[in-house]
Amino acid sequence: MDDQLLTLGLYVGLPALFLGVGWFIGHLSETRHERSLQEREERLKDVEVTDMRNPPGFSNSSGQCMLVTGEAVIASDAFKTWVFGLKNIIGGESKTFARLFGRARREALLRMKEQAKELGFNAVCNVRIEGADIGGNASGTNGKRGSNMAVVMASGTAWLRA
Amino acid sequence: MLIVNTETIPGKSVVELKGLVQGNTVRAKNIGRDIAAGFKNMVGGELKGYTELLTESRREALSRMAAQAEALGANAVVNVRFSTSAITSGASEMMAYGTAVVVE
């Protein structure tokens, strides 16, 4: 009887603990991250961002401009990965992973804006956003089971808007 | 060296085309970062080691591209694009390419 309980504990309890810790810390850090994103977006909202190549006023601006970049890599937690595993059986949109990618994208864009502002610019044009797969980590091409992470890179041209 | 990802530079005109320049770098992530990433996959959160790796490789690729442009006698690189590819065995390539030009 004791042996059975121990086995049950090992096979159910440990993964449950793993998921629980993942959910708890993951949820906490996600909420905190989103709050910090909102604060910083508010602070940087005077930096005008567009993906137009030639936004109004660009061609007759001061001539000072520079390439700015921002990147963010955010890992999924055990709970999100598990939920996605379930979702993968029935298919459909994964809101948890969409949220994760949203955070990575906002973070990358923010870092790009921060860089532009630090260098004394007030606008960024021709913004490009792309993803990447570091060392085949996400697709598992390096032979290991892929670990889940959102990788987003943003780049653009910072310029002085009159 | 002026580096932008737009086709034009405000207030300046392109007087000479020097051709396509590119710079690339392949960076392997170290084992410490891999272990940290594995752990982070339980609780979630930013993988600072990987973010730094991306930033460093972007800077490296850009500076190699700029060096190539300088060797061609250009003073600016326009229309810069980045591309990445995953090479097996856990390494990533970052490439930056653009058009080297002389602007006035």
Boltz contact constraints between the chains, C-beta under 6 A:
constraints:
  - contact:
      token1: [A, 22]
      token2: [B, 42]
      max_distance: 6.0
  - contact:
      token1: [A, 22]
      token2: [B, 43]
      max_distance: 6.0
  - contact:
      token1: [A, 25]
      token2: [B, 43]
      max_distance: 6.0
  - contact:
      token1: [A, 26]
      token2: [B, 43]
      max_distance: 6.0
  - contact:
      token1: [A, 26]
      token2: [B, 44]
      max_distance: 6.0
  - contact:
      token1: [A, 29]
      token2: [B, 44]
      max_distance: 6.0
  - contact:
      token1: [A, 29]
      token2: [B, 45]
      max_distance: 6.0
  - contact:
      token1: [A, 53]
      token2: [B, 6]
      max_distance: 6.0
  - contact:
      token1: [A, 58]
      token2: [B, 10]
      max_distance: 6.0
  - contact:
      token1: [A, 59]
      token2: [B, 10]
      max_distance: 6.0
  - contact:
      token1: [A, 61]
      token2: [B, 10]
      max_distance: 6.0
  - contact:
      token1: [A, 63]
      token2: [B, 10]
      max_distance: 6.0
  - contact:
      token1: [A, 63]
      token2: [B, 11]
      max_distance: 6.0
  - contact:
      token1: [A, 63]
      token2: [B, 12]
      max_distance: 6.0
  - contact:
      token1: [A, 65]
      token2: [B, 4]
      max_distance: 6.0
  - contact:
      token1: [A, 67]
      token2: [B, 3]
      max_distance: 6.0
  - contact:
      token1: [A, 67]
      token2: [B, 4]
      max_distance: 6.0
  - contact:
      token1: [A, 67]
      token2: [B, 5]
      max_distance: 6.0
  - contact:
      token1: [A, 67]
      token2: [B, 80]
      max_distance: 6.0
  - contact:
      token1: [A, 69]
      token2: [B, 58]
      max_distance: 6.0
  - contact:
      token1: [A, 71]
      token2: [B, 51]
      max_distance: 6.0
  - contact:
      token1: [A, 71]
      token2: [B, 54]
      max_distance: 6.0
  - contact:
      token1: [A, 71]
      token2: [B, 55]
      max_distance: 6.0
  - contact:
      token1: [A, 72]
      token2: [B, 51]
      max_distance: 6.0
  - contact:
      token1: [A, 73]
      token2: [B, 47]
      max_distance: 6.0
  - contact:
      token1: [A, 73]
      token2: [B, 50]
      max_distance: 6.0
  - contact:
      token1: [A, 73]
      token2: [B, 51]
      max_distance: 6.0
  - contact:
      token1: [A, 74]
      token2: [B, 46]
      max_distance: 6.0
  - contact:
      token1: [A, 75]
      token2: [B, 40]
      max_distance: 6.0
  - contact:
      token1: [A, 75]
      token2: [B, 41]
      max_distance: 6.0
  - contact:
      token1: [A, 75]
      token2: [B, 44]
      max_distance: 6.0
  - contact:
      token1: [A, 75]
      token2: [B, 47]
      max_distance: 6.0
  - contact:
      token1: [A, 77]
      token2: [B, 43]
      max_distance: 6.0
  - contact:
      token1: [A, 77]
      token2: [B, 44]
      max_distance: 6.0
  - contact:
      token1: [A, 78]
      token2: [B, 42]
      max_distance: 6.0
  - contact:
      token1: [A, 126]
      token2: [B, 5]
      max_distance: 6.0
  - contact:
      token1: [A, 126]
      token2: [B, 6]
      max_distance: 6.0
  - contact:
      token1: [A, 132]
      token2: [B, 84]
      max_distance: 6.0
  - contact:
      token1: [A, 133]
      token2: [B, 86]
      max_distance: 6.0
  - contact:
      token1: [A, 134]
      token2: [B, 50]
      max_distance: 6.0
  - contact:
      token1: [A, 134]
      token2: [B, 92]
      max_distance: 6.0
  - contact:
      token1: [A, 135]
      token2: [B, 29]
      max_distance: 6.0
  - contact:
      token1: [A, 135]
      token2: [B, 90]
      max_distance: 6.0
  - contact:
      token1: [A, 135]
      token2: [B, 91]
      max_distance: 6.0
  - contact:
      token1: [A, 135]
      token2: [B, 92]
      max_distance: 6.0
  - contact:
      token1: [A, 136]
      token2: [B, 86]
      max_distance: 6.0
  - contact:
      token1: [A, 141]
      token2: [B, 86]
      max_distance: 6.0
  - contact:
      token1: [A, 141]
      token2: [B, 88]
      max_distance: 6.0
  - contact:
      token1: [A, 142]
      token2: [B, 88]
      max_distance: 6.0
  - contact:
      token1: [A, 142]
      token2: [B, 90]
      max_distance: 6.0
  - contact:
      token1: [A, 147]
      token2: [B, 41]
      max_distance: 6.0
  - contact:
      token1: [A, 157]
      token2: [B, 4]
      max_distance: 6.0
  - contact:
      token1: [A, 157]
      token2: [B, 5]
      max_distance: 6.0
  - contact:
      token1: [A, 157]
      token2: [B, 6]
      max_distance: 6.0
